[in-house]
């Protein structure tokens, strides 16, 4: 089958799809997005061979909600996947199909190696959700007995799973040091074994979510502390995956996407990443919901380019389905096929009127579909007061934002409320926000008999 958008007549199969999804990485953690003290040559190379998307968002800047949106193409308000789910949580309702299920039905071999965090019961773990191969943690690596904060998980040991079986019943710090390497090794093996057939490879790294660890081969390598060492190992893992793709001769037939689930967990200070945008993880400001993103597909996605077009993770699943010639699931999907925008097709226009954003179960506002405007409804948010150090968390303070409109083209840092100067734009977005909130965030009480 000739897959959509590619002129080479020799193509007889749909493209392979690789998604590398980091955990709590800051927008500026990698070159060429930021200027960290450590080097990230493999991400730089990926950017040189593909396009950097500077206006790429997630609909909620918290672990489980962000992952569910990526996998289903649905708003958190639709799936009711909010926040970060704990051990043994049911998680994502199986009635919402995952990208693994959609692509597997189209003949793809599928795999996920890394942090799952969208369900930790038999019906919601990877083998039941469309993935032929899987390994990793079922939830965040801080959900263990050694957590330094107020949360305690003594009842549920942190387990490492491999193809539906527990292979490490109680993960230790020594195990955590190998997570990034293990995920990379599994990914490389999967690529080599399935190079002759279309495959979907999802690599949601556990790092750099705290507690951060790296293998011995990267300890002290960055000269910028443990966080720098961790990021250099993640960069190395990107290099391992892209090298395997090239060595297998399938580079021109493989879409590679590199991004993060949300912004940095700044409470952890020197164990957290950096973002130039306002606030960070677990807020609706762009420091939380805007993630650095690189996409590469030789001959189709422009090399060495930068795009400022608005995109969101909910659009990836329907875009993948388009490329694979796969049918969309029976459940309603909120994302759209944005391949024309990704490939910078002349005249390509925004597919959405708006994108919603939320934190936990709180709906906070909308971004215009073209990314030019952002409306915050009145809401509270957390602001870092005192950063932590050496793996210990700092302190937040609660703040409030009133109804606010930001011009994201001229003020991407959300510093000046321009609602008074743009009443028509504000009214339009407020109407969209009101309708979205009524549909997805207002539960109807049962009628009294």
Buried (B, 14 or more C-beta within 10 A) or exposed (E): EBBBBBEEEEBEBBBBBBBBBBBBBBBBBBBBBBEBEBBBEBBBBBBBBBBBBBBBBBBBBBBBBBBBBBBBBBBBBBBBBBBBBBBEBEBBBBEBBBBBBBBBBBBBBBBBBBBBBBBBEEEBBBBBBBBBBBBBBBBBBBBBEBBBEEEEBEEBBBBBBBEBEEEBEEBEEEBBBBBBBBBBBBBBBBBEBBBEEBBBBBBBBBBBBBBBBBBEEBBEBBEBBBBBBBBBBBBBBBBBBBBBBEEBEBBBBBBBBBBBBBBBBBBBBBBBBBBBBBBBBBBBBBBBBBBBBBBBBBEBBBEEEEBEBBBBBBBBBBBBBBBBBBEBBEBEBBBBBBBBBBBBEEEBEBBBEBBBBBBBBBBBBBBBBBBBBBBBBEBEBBBBEEBBEEBBBBEBEEEEBEBBBBBBEEBBEBEEBBBEEBEEBBEBBBEBBEEBBEEBBEEEEEEEE
